[in-house]
Each structure stands twice: as structure tokens, then as C-alpha cells.
Amino acid sequence: MSDNEGGERIRQIRFTRPSGACELLLVRHGESEAADPNEPFPTVDGHGDPALHADGRVQAERLAERLADEPIDAIYVTSLRRTVETAAPLAARKGIEPIVERDLREVFLGEWEGGGMFRHKVITQDPIAVRMMQEQRWDVIPGAEPAQAFAARVRGAITRIAERHRDQTVVVVSHGGVIGQILCDAAQSRAFAFTGADNASISQLVVHDARWIVRRFNDTAHLTSRLSTAPEPLT
């Protein structure tokens, strides 16, 4: 019962997006192609730039089916093609031309960038990879992007998008490390608390000026059947 004089029952209040806020659907790219230690991926601005694996293309189609009826006002991708290829089926369904936001590209992995070395180091539990997880810092990797610089560029990009799309819903197709950083920033959590989003998963953030509200993390309801390979570790 309520405390008001009439004794009127008051139901719980459901969340509604505040006026002037931007709703962001943060999508991790689909699974990227397998790495060949003898044939490094091509690079863009020093970042490894693999295409999608065949399973990743299936994931992109399922993502498009999941979001087909959502009221989407814009789609953002990064300068790396795995995000562009993931967004393509949804963009075609919606008739929306994706916008490239370069500052949402993945964290730069320094000496482990580009040729599948990161995957190998994580799988084999290289001491630096172990330390990276223990300290929750990408920049223990030699030559990797400094943590503060990574956080600043990601926050700047999300802030710009939110200001540009007030009272709108935006799909942002990005990377595991980037989504982890965005949600860590929003929740003021430990650095890797949200690291490890599955390929083609959906996370949800509402940005209302300085207030960042986490609404969802790693939603994979559209990826119900098991594909031939497991998701890649971390990035």
C-alpha cells in the first residue's frame, strides 16, 4: 500500500528513456576469420583487419533478423572491416548507410597486433597474457595502447554519438575490448568486468549527458543454434 491518504496502490515504475537521451545498441562484430601464423592479417592504421569467418556472416544475418523491427535511426561501424561486414545485412534491411567512427576501433595490441599472436598468447597462457588478466590492463602487452588513451578515445566517440542522436536509437558495431571499456566506464567497474562479449552479441547503453545507464550486456538470444566454432577469446 502507498502512504498517500487515499491508500491508492502504486505499481513499480518501468524504465523509460529520459528526454534528450540517446539509446545505443552496442554490437560486437561477428566471428572473424581464423589466423594463420605464416600469413598475417592485412592492417588498417596498424590494426589487424581480418574479414568475417563464414560463421561470422551467419551471425551477422541473425543479428539483422533480431533488429529488423527495431526503430533504428543510425548505424555506426569502425574503420575495421569485420564491423562493416557485420553491420551490412542490418544496414541493407533498414536502408541506412553506416557511419564510420574511427575512434571506436579495437584497442591497439602493440607487438601482439595483426597476425593472430594475441589469440595464441591467450590460449597458451603466456605469462604476459596472464598478467594482463590479473592486472586488467591491455597495456602490459609490449607497445600496446596506454589504458588512459584508449579510455579517452572511446569515451569521446560515445559522447559525440550521443550528442548527435538525442532521443534516437543507434546501433554501434564495434569490438569486444571497446564494448568492455564503454560499460566499465558507465558502471565505474574494474577494467575487465565487461570484457568477453560474445560475437554478434547486443549490449545496451542509455546516455543522458553525463549519466550513462547500462541496460543490457551480452544478449545472444538471436544466436540460438550452435555454430561450428566457439567465439574467439576477448577481442
Buried (B, 14 or more C-beta within 10 A) or exposed (E): EEEEEEEEEEEEEEEEBEEEBBBBBBBBBBBBBEBEEEEBBEEBEBBBBBBBBEBBBBBBBBBBEBBEEEEBBBBBBBBBBBBBBBBBBBBEBBEBEBEEBEBBBBBBBBEBBBBBBBBBBBEEEBEBBEEBBEEBBBBBBEEBBEBEEBBEBBBEBBBEBBEEBEEBBBBBBBBBBBBBBBBBBBBEBEBBBBBBBBBBBBBBBBBBEEEBBBBEBBBBEBBEEEBEEEBBBBB
